[in-house]
Amino acid sequence: MSVTDPVENLRALIRCPSVTPAEGGALSVLQDILTPLGFAVERVTAQDGGTPDIENLYARLGISGPHLMFAGHTDVVPVGDETAWTHAPFAAEIDGGEMFGRGAVDMKGGIACFVAAVARHIEKHGAPKGSLSFLITGDEEGPAINGTVKLLEWAAEKGERWDAALVGEPTNPEQLGDMIKIGRRGSISGFVTIHGVQGHVAYPHLADNPLRAATAMAQALMVPPLDAGTENFPPTNLEVTNIDTGNTATNVIPAKARLAFNVRFNDLWSVESLQAELLRRLDAAATDADLRPGRDPIRYDITWSERPSHVFLTRNDALISSLSGAVEAVTGRVPSLSTTGGTSDARFIKDYCPVVEFGLVGQTMHMVDERVALADLETLTRIYETFLERWFAHAAA
């Protein structure tokens, strides 16, 4: 196979059934591609109690600075109902100018393109004037415990240092050139247990329905809005995602209710300040007597997600202008600089170096018949190749 061709690279990767946590052969394919290009490749298996062992890959070309990292993942989500697919999800079949397969967009396609771009750069110019590394995990679509976090720690302990990073996640909503992600909102989840008194619905004075309290608490969390947004981020948004009592009887007032919520927050908040504000709201709602006249304040407990995601914004001209300029040079479009969307492994990388994200169009990711246009693979490869030239020139100046 020609590693300068992103289509061939992607075909080889898709044919590896690397559903989290299985490596599926994808890292081996990548190792076989990168080693002849001169990369020193290391495979790192990370472990943590109660979670699957995960194979990861780190590869580096060069020994001096500046040092650019490309980060991504070869693991994919399950295919769901395989019979609903037009083409087998791991066959990498081409139909109508598109390649079908799980991971085509998220995100084996991005890896295939960056590998092709690196191979073309080496073919035309030789190795970059500095260092280039691949940090590839098999745990992005899973719990994200034994993947990028552990691989970054392992590499840093070895003395690896990076000047910038590009994550190849699918960032474009409609067409290539739409959007570069220069940051991400923070994310935190909470679980509120509201304690009531179980009883017969015909004798409510002998019971205390926790759902009445849950209604007040849910409203207090969502109203009023937490903020109106900032220059670089949309408004912070809280969604109540579940209210449950575990009660299946219609004539029994439940003993407790459990309320779950998630907040995607902007740079007006830290994890600590946001938690403090939400506790203030819950405490105020605990004394609300509108739905519980004559009752004592609500009794509740709250637990927080163990690993919240912190908000971040990248400010690095060499990185952002090199990528934006490459996108415009290849596509003619000026990409928007965005912080929208969910979380990604960039939230871990930002603790080590400036990081941005740019990849394929994400419209079919995680869907039945996930697919990518072959023309987009070539265009993204050209963008990455141009970016490599611009970033190394800018960083070395």
C-alpha positions as CSV (number, residue, x, y, z in Angstrom):
1,M,0.0,0.0,0.0
2,S,1.1,3.6,-0.6
3,V,1.1,5.4,2.7
4,T,0.8,8.8,0.9
5,D,-2.7,7.7,-0.1
6,P,-5.2,8.4,2.7
7,V,-7.8,6.1,1.1
8,E,-5.5,3.1,1.4
9,N,-4.5,4.1,5.0
10,L,-8.1,4.3,6.0
11,R,-9.1,1.1,4.3
12,A,-6.5,-0.8,6.4
13,L,-7.6,0.9,9.6
14,I,-11.3,0.4,9.2
15,R,-10.8,-3.3,8.5
16,C,-9.5,-3.7,12.1
17,P,-12.6,-4.2,14.4
18,S,-11.2,-2.0,17.2
19,V,-14.4,-1.5,19.2
20,T,-13.4,-0.2,22.7
21,P,-11.5,-1.8,24.5
22,A,-10.3,-4.1,21.7
23,E,-7.1,-3.1,19.8
24,G,-8.4,-5.1,16.9
25,G,-5.1,-4.8,15.0
26,A,-5.5,-1.0,14.3
27,L,-2.4,0.0,16.3
28,S,-0.4,-2.7,14.6
29,V,-1.4,-1.4,11.2
30,L,-0.4,2.1,12.3
31,Q,3.0,0.8,13.7
32,D,3.7,-0.9,10.4
33,I,3.0,2.3,8.5
34,L,5.0,4.6,10.8
35,T,8.1,2.5,11.3
36,P,9.3,2.6,7.7
37,L,8.8,6.4,7.8
38,G,11.5,6.6,10.5
39,F,9.3,6.8,13.6
40,A,10.4,5.1,16.8
41,V,7.2,3.4,17.9
42,E,6.3,2.2,21.3
43,R,3.2,0.3,22.5
44,V,2.0,1.1,26.0
45,T,-0.6,-1.0,27.8
46,A,-2.2,1.0,30.6
47,Q,-4.1,-0.6,33.5
48,D,-6.3,0.5,36.3
49,G,-8.4,-1.5,38.8
50,G,-11.9,-2.3,37.6
51,T,-11.3,-1.1,34.0
52,P,-10.1,-3.0,30.9
53,D,-6.4,-2.9,30.0
54,I,-5.9,-0.6,27.0
55,E,-3.2,-0.7,24.3
56,N,-1.9,2.7,23.2
57,L,0.8,3.8,20.8
58,Y,3.4,6.6,20.9
59,A,5.6,7.3,18.0
60,R,8.3,10.0,17.5
61,L,10.3,11.2,14.6
62,G,13.2,13.5,15.4
63,I,15.1,14.3,18.6
64,S,15.1,18.1,18.6
65,G,12.6,20.9,18.9
66,P,10.2,22.3,17.9
67,H,8.0,19.3,18.7
68,L,4.5,18.9,17.3
69,M,2.1,16.2,18.5
70,F,-0.8,14.7,16.5
71,A,-3.3,13.0,18.8
72,G,-6.2,10.7,18.2
73,H,-7.8,7.3,18.8
74,T,-8.2,4.1,16.8
75,D,-11.0,2.7,19.0
76,V,-14.5,3.0,17.7
77,V,-18.1,2.7,19.1
78,P,-20.1,-0.5,18.6
79,V,-21.8,-0.9,15.2
80,G,-25.3,-1.5,16.6
81,D,-27.6,-3.5,14.4
82,E,-25.2,-4.7,11.7
83,T,-28.0,-5.8,9.4
84,A,-29.1,-2.1,9.2
85,W,-25.8,-1.2,7.5
86,T,-25.8,-0.8,3.7
87,H,-22.2,-2.1,3.7
88,A,-20.5,-4.3,6.3
89,P,-19.1,-2.0,9.0
90,F,-15.6,-3.3,8.9
91,A,-15.3,-4.0,5.1
92,A,-14.2,-0.4,4.1
93,E,-16.3,-0.7,0.9
94,I,-16.4,2.2,-1.5
95,D,-19.7,3.2,-3.0
96,G,-20.7,6.4,-4.8
97,G,-17.4,8.1,-4.0
98,E,-17.6,7.4,-0.3
99,M,-15.9,4.8,2.0
100,F,-18.3,3.1,4.5
101,G,-17.2,1.8,7.8
102,R,-17.1,2.3,11.5
103,G,-14.5,4.9,12.4
104,A,-14.4,6.4,8.9
105,V,-15.1,9.8,10.4
106,D,-14.5,9.3,14.1
107,M,-11.6,9.2,13.8
108,K,-9.6,6.7,11.8
109,G,-10.1,9.0,8.8
110,G,-8.3,11.8,10.5
111,I,-5.4,9.5,11.4
112,A,-5.2,8.1,7.8
113,C,-5.0,11.7,6.4
114,F,-2.3,12.9,8.9
115,V,-0.2,9.8,8.2
116,A,-0.5,10.5,4.4
117,A,0.4,14.1,5.0
118,V,3.5,13.2,7.0
119,A,4.5,10.7,4.3
120,R,4.1,13.3,1.6
121,H,6.1,15.9,3.6
122,I,9.0,13.4,4.1
123,E,8.9,12.5,0.4
124,K,9.1,16.1,-0.7
125,H,11.2,17.8,2.0
126,G,12.7,15.1,4.2
127,A,11.9,14.8,7.9
128,P,10.6,18.0,9.6
129,K,13.1,20.4,11.1
130,G,12.2,19.4,14.6
131,S,10.2,16.5,16.0
132,L,6.8,15.0,15.2
133,S,4.9,12.5,17.3
134,F,1.8,10.5,17.2
135,L,-0.1,9.9,20.5
136,I,-2.8,7.4,19.7
137,T,-5.1,5.8,22.3
138,G,-7.5,2.9,22.3
139,D,-9.8,4.3,25.0
140,E,-11.3,7.6,23.8
141,E,-14.7,6.1,23.1
142,G,-14.7,4.2,26.5
143,P,-14.1,5.4,30.0
144,A,-11.0,7.4,29.0
145,I,-9.1,6.2,32.0
146,N,-6.3,4.0,30.5
147,G,-5.9,6.0,27.3
148,T,-4.6,9.5,26.6
149,V,-4.3,10.4,30.3
150,K,-2.0,7.5,31.1
151,L,-0.1,7.8,27.8
152,L,0.6,11.5,28.4
153,E,1.8,10.7,31.9
154,W,4.0,7.9,30.6
155,A,5.6,10.1,27.9
156,A,6.1,13.0,30.2
157,E,7.9,10.8,32.7
158,K,10.2,9.8,29.9
159,G,11.1,13.4,29.3
160,E,8.8,14.1,26.3
161,R,7.9,17.7,25.9
162,W,5.6,19.2,23.2
163,D,5.3,22.7,21.8
164,A,1.8,22.2,20.3
165,A,-0.7,19.5,19.5
166,L,-3.4,18.9,16.9
167,V,-6.2,16.5,17.6
168,G,-7.8,15.0,14.5
169,E,-11.4,14.7,15.7
170,P,-14.2,15.5,13.2
171,T,-14.8,19.2,13.8
172,N,-16.6,20.4,10.7
173,P,-20.4,20.5,10.8
174,E,-21.1,20.8,7.1
175,Q,-18.0,20.9,4.9
176,L,-14.2,20.9,5.3
177,G,-13.0,24.3,6.3
178,D,-16.0,25.2,8.5
179,M,-14.5,25.0,11.9
180,I,-11.4,24.7,14.1
181,K,-11.9,23.9,17.8
182,I,-9.7,26.1,19.9
183,G,-11.2,25.1,23.3
184,R,-13.9,23.2,25.0
185,R,-16.5,23.9,27.6
186,G,-16.1,22.3,31.0
187,S,-18.4,19.4,32.0
188,I,-19.5,18.3,35.4
189,S,-22.3,15.9,36.5
190,G,-24.1,15.7,39.8
191,F,-26.4,13.2,41.5
192,V,-28.9,14.5,44.1
193,T,-30.6,12.0,46.4
194,I,-33.7,13.5,48.0
195,H,-35.0,11.9,51.1
196,G,-38.7,11.6,51.8
197,V,-41.0,9.4,53.9
198,Q,-42.7,6.4,52.2
199,G,-46.4,6.0,52.7
200,H,-49.8,5.4,51.2
201,V,-51.1,7.9,48.7
202,A,-54.4,8.0,50.5
203,Y,-52.7,9.3,53.6
204,P,-50.2,11.9,52.4
205,H,-50.0,13.6,55.8
206,L,-48.2,10.5,57.1
207,A,-45.7,10.6,54.2
208,D,-43.4,13.1,52.5
209,N,-43.2,12.8,48.7
210,P,-39.6,13.4,47.6
211,L,-40.8,14.1,44.0
212,R,-42.4,17.3,45.2
213,A,-38.9,18.4,46.4
214,A,-37.3,17.1,43.2
215,T,-39.5,19.3,41.1
216,A,-38.4,22.4,43.1
217,M,-34.8,21.4,43.0
218,A,-34.8,20.7,39.3
219,Q,-36.3,24.2,38.6
220,A,-33.8,25.8,41.0
221,L,-30.9,24.3,39.1
222,M,-32.1,25.5,35.7
223,V,-33.7,28.8,36.5
224,P,-32.4,31.5,36.2
225,P,-29.8,30.8,33.5
226,L,-26.3,30.5,35.0
227,D,-24.9,33.2,32.6
228,A,-25.3,34.7,29.2
229,G,-22.1,33.4,27.6
230,T,-18.7,35.1,27.0
231,E,-16.7,36.3,24.0
232,N,-15.4,32.8,23.2
233,F,-18.1,30.5,24.7
234,P,-21.8,30.1,24.6
235,P,-23.9,30.3,27.7
236,T,-23.4,27.7,30.4
237,N,-26.2,25.1,30.2
238,L,-27.5,22.7,32.8
239,E,-29.7,19.8,31.9
240,V,-31.6,17.6,34.3
241,T,-31.1,14.2,32.7
242,N,-33.0,11.9,35.0
243,I,-35.4,11.8,38.0
244,D,-36.0,8.4,39.4
245,T,-37.6,6.8,42.4
246,G,-37.3,3.2,41.6
247,N,-41.0,3.0,42.5
248,T,-43.4,0.9,40.3
249,A,-46.5,1.2,42.4
250,T,-49.1,3.9,41.7
251,N,-50.5,3.9,45.3
252,V,-47.2,4.2,47.1
253,I,-45.4,7.5,47.9
254,P,-41.7,6.7,47.4
255,A,-39.1,7.0,50.1
256,K,-36.5,8.9,48.0
257,A,-35.9,10.3,44.6
258,R,-32.6,10.6,42.6
259,L,-32.0,13.5,40.3
260,A,-29.1,13.5,37.8
261,F,-27.8,16.5,35.9
262,N,-25.0,17.6,33.7
263,V,-23.6,21.1,33.2
264,R,-21.5,22.3,30.2
265,F,-19.9,25.5,31.4
266,N,-17.9,28.4,30.0
267,D,-14.8,30.3,31.3
268,L,-16.8,32.4,33.7
269,W,-16.7,29.3,36.0
270,S,-14.3,26.9,37.6
271,V,-15.4,23.5,38.8
272,E,-15.2,24.8,42.3
273,S,-17.2,28.0,41.8
274,L,-19.8,26.2,39.8
275,Q,-20.3,23.6,42.4
276,A,-20.7,26.3,45.0
277,E,-23.4,28.1,43.0
278,L,-25.3,24.9,42.4
279,L,-25.2,24.0,46.1
280,R,-26.4,27.5,46.9
281,R,-29.4,27.0,44.6
282,L,-30.2,23.5,46.0
283,D,-30.0,24.8,49.6
284,A,-32.4,27.6,48.7
285,A,-34.8,25.1,47.0
286,A,-34.6,22.9,50.1
287,T,-36.6,25.5,52.1
288,D,-39.2,26.1,49.3
289,A,-42.6,25.3,50.7
290,D,-44.7,25.9,47.5
291,L,-45.1,22.2,46.9
292,R,-44.5,21.0,50.5
293,P,-46.5,23.4,52.7
294,G,-45.8,23.0,56.4
295,R,-42.9,20.7,55.9
296,D,-39.4,20.8,57.2
297,P,-36.6,21.7,54.7
298,I,-35.8,19.0,52.2
299,R,-33.1,16.6,53.2
300,Y,-30.8,15.7,50.4
301,D,-27.3,14.4,49.6
302,I,-25.2,15.2,46.5
303,T,-22.3,13.5,44.9
304,W,-20.3,14.8,42.0
305,S,-18.7,13.1,39.0
306,E,-15.2,12.0,40.0
307,R,-13.5,13.3,36.9
308,P,-15.0,16.7,35.8
309,S,-13.7,18.3,32.6
310,H,-12.2,21.7,33.0
311,V,-13.0,24.5,30.6
312,F,-10.0,25.7,28.4
313,L,-9.2,28.1,25.6
314,T,-6.1,27.9,23.5
315,R,-4.3,31.1,22.7
316,N,-1.3,30.3,20.5
317,D,-0.8,32.2,17.3
318,A,1.7,29.9,15.7
319,L,-0.7,27.0,16.1
320,I,-4.0,28.6,15.2
321,S,-2.7,30.8,12.4
322,S,-0.8,28.0,10.8
323,L,-3.9,25.8,10.8
324,S,-6.3,28.5,9.8
325,G,-4.0,29.6,7.0
326,A,-3.6,26.0,5.8
327,V,-7.4,25.5,5.7
328,E,-7.9,28.7,3.8
329,A,-5.1,28.0,1.3
330,V,-6.5,24.6,0.4
331,T,-10.3,25.2,0.6
332,G,-10.7,28.9,0.2
333,R,-12.7,29.0,3.4
334,V,-11.9,30.9,6.6
335,P,-12.7,28.5,9.4
336,S,-14.6,29.7,12.5
337,L,-12.7,29.3,15.7
338,S,-15.1,27.5,18.0
339,T,-15.5,26.0,21.5
340,T,-18.8,24.2,20.9
341,G,-19.5,20.6,21.1
342,G,-18.8,17.9,23.7
343,T,-15.6,16.9,25.3
344,S,-12.5,15.3,23.7
345,D,-9.1,14.2,24.7
346,A,-7.9,17.7,24.1
347,R,-9.1,18.3,27.7
348,F,-6.1,16.2,28.9
349,I,-3.5,17.4,26.3
350,K,-4.1,21.1,27.2
351,D,-2.2,20.5,30.5
352,Y,0.9,19.7,28.5
353,C,0.9,22.1,25.5
354,P,-1.4,24.3,23.4
355,V,-3.9,22.2,21.5
356,V,-6.4,22.7,18.7
357,E,-8.7,20.2,16.9
358,F,-9.5,19.9,13.2
359,G,-10.7,16.9,11.2
360,L,-13.3,15.6,8.9
361,V,-17.0,16.5,8.6
362,G,-18.8,14.8,11.5
363,Q,-22.3,14.3,10.2
364,T,-22.2,10.5,10.1
365,M,-20.1,9.8,13.2
366,H,-21.5,7.0,15.5
367,M,-24.3,6.4,13.0
368,V,-25.3,3.4,10.9
369,D,-23.5,3.7,7.6
370,E,-20.8,5.9,8.9
371,R,-18.9,7.1,5.9
372,V,-16.6,9.7,4.4
373,A,-16.2,11.2,0.9
374,L,-13.0,10.2,-0.8
375,A,-12.6,13.8,-1.9
376,D,-12.6,14.9,1.7
377,L,-9.8,12.5,2.6
378,E,-7.7,14.0,-0.1
379,T,-8.6,17.6,0.9
380,L,-7.9,17.0,4.6
381,T,-4.5,15.4,3.7
382,R,-3.6,18.5,1.7
383,I,-4.7,20.7,4.6
384,Y,-2.6,18.7,7.1
385,E,0.4,18.7,4.7
386,T,0.2,22.5,4.3
387,F,-0.2,22.9,8.1
388,L,3.0,20.9,8.7
389,E,5.0,23.1,6.4
390,R,3.6,26.3,8.0
391,W,3.8,25.3,11.6
392,F,7.4,24.1,11.5
393,A,8.4,27.2,9.6
394,H,6.6,29.4,12.0
395,A,7.8,27.6,15.1
396,A,11.4,27.6,14.0
397,A,11.4,31.3,13.1
